[in-house]
Amino acid sequence: MSPKWTLLAALAAFAANPTAGIAASLTVLHPEPGLACMLLDNQALAATVQSQLPPIRSAPSGSAPVVGYPASIVFVRWPLQEQAGYVAVVKLNAQPGWIEADKLQPWHAMNGRPAKCIPSMMSNGLLGADVQH
């Protein structure tokens, strides 16, 4: 696997098909325009169970149904679409949703090195992060 592939992309492949293991042949098909990478806030990044993660909701409201939970890298609509304290996001399976804006922070490489995160369609049909150092 090329050094530019991230652990997130491999984990997304594993989550989609746990019996397949880490997909050695996972590749980037193309960048996904209209999306940008953000990170969960530090508290959510430290979560050890799903219930500690901020939910992704079907609409920008705390009473809207929960449609899932985010990965550490969150794909937001770009330019940023914010409404009622929520930001429009896209889950790894391309399902749209909304997450509380204050639960996000700008994306940066976790190792502190300069890098760029490009939301991309992966060869497994899921969104992934093409991180280029």
C-alpha positions in Angstrom: 0.0 0.0 0.0 1.4 3.4 -0.9 2.6 5.6 2.0 -0.1 8.2 1.2 -3.0 5.8 2.1 -4.3 6.4 5.6 -5.3 4.1 8.3 -8.8 5.5 8.0 -9.2 4.2 4.5 -8.1 0.7 5.6 -10.4 0.8 8.6 -13.3 1.9 6.4 -12.7 -1.2 4.3 -12.5 -3.4 7.4 -15.7 -1.8 8.8 -17.5 -2.5 5.5 -16.3 -6.1 5.4 -14.7 -7.3 8.7 -14.1 -10.8 7.4 -11.9 -9.4 4.6 -9.3 -8.0 6.9 -7.3 -5.0 6.0 -7.6 -4.6 2.2 -4.2 -4.5 0.7 -5.6 -3.6 -2.7 -7.6 -0.5 -1.5 -6.9 2.3 -3.9 -8.1 5.9 -4.5 -10.4 6.1 -7.5 -10.9 9.9 -7.6 -11.2 12.9 -5.3 -14.8 13.8 -4.2 -15.4 17.4 -5.0 -17.6 19.4 -2.7 -16.2 17.8 0.4 -13.5 18.7 2.9 -11.9 16.9 5.8 -12.4 17.9 9.4 -11.6 16.1 12.7 -13.8 15.4 15.7 -13.0 17.6 18.6 -10.4 16.3 21.1 -13.0 15.0 23.5 -14.7 12.9 20.8 -11.3 11.7 19.5 -10.6 10.3 22.9 -13.9 8.4 22.9 -13.6 4.7 23.7 -17.2 3.7 23.1 -19.8 4.8 20.5 -22.1 6.4 23.0 -19.3 9.0 23.6 -19.3 10.1 20.0 -21.5 12.9 18.7 -24.3 11.5 16.6 -24.8 12.2 12.9 -28.5 13.2 12.5 -30.8 13.3 9.6 -31.5 17.0 9.9 -29.9 20.0 11.7 -31.7 19.4 15.0 -31.1 17.7 18.3 -34.5 15.9 17.9 -33.8 14.6 14.4 -33.2 10.8 14.1 -29.7 9.5 14.5 -28.4 8.1 11.2 -24.9 7.0 12.5 -21.7 8.0 14.2 -18.6 9.6 12.7 -15.1 8.3 12.1 -12.3 10.4 13.4 -12.1 12.2 10.1 -15.4 13.7 9.2 -16.3 14.7 5.6 -18.1 18.0 5.6 -19.9 19.7 2.6 -17.7 22.4 1.2 -18.2 25.3 1.1 -19.2 24.7 4.7 -23.0 24.4 5.2 -24.0 25.3 8.7 -27.5 25.6 10.0 -28.9 25.8 13.6 -25.4 24.9 15.1 -25.0 21.8 12.8 -22.7 21.2 9.9 -23.7 19.2 6.8 -21.6 16.0 6.6 -21.4 12.9 4.4 -20.8 9.4 6.0 -18.3 6.9 4.6 -21.2 5.3 2.6 -22.1 8.7 1.1 -25.2 9.1 3.2 -25.8 12.7 4.1 -26.3 13.9 7.7 -25.7 16.7 10.2 -23.3 16.9 13.1 -23.0 19.6 15.8 -20.5 22.2 14.6 -18.8 22.5 18.0 -17.9 18.8 17.9 -15.5 19.5 14.9 -12.1 21.0 14.5 -10.0 21.8 11.4 -8.2 18.8 10.0 -4.5 18.4 10.7 -2.1 15.5 10.5 -2.1 13.8 13.9 1.7 13.4 13.8 2.2 17.1 13.4 3.8 16.8 10.0 2.6 18.9 7.1 0.0 17.0 5.1 -3.1 17.4 3.0 -6.4 15.5 3.4 -8.4 14.9 0.2 -11.8 13.2 0.5 -11.8 10.5 -2.1 -13.9 7.6 -3.5 -12.1 4.4 -2.7 -12.0 1.2 -4.7 -14.3 -0.5 -2.1 -17.1 2.0 -2.9 -16.7 4.0 0.3 -15.4 7.4 1.0 -11.9 7.6 2.4 -9.2 10.1 3.1 -6.3 10.3 0.7 -3.7 11.9 3.0 -0.7 13.2 1.2 2.5 14.1 3.1 
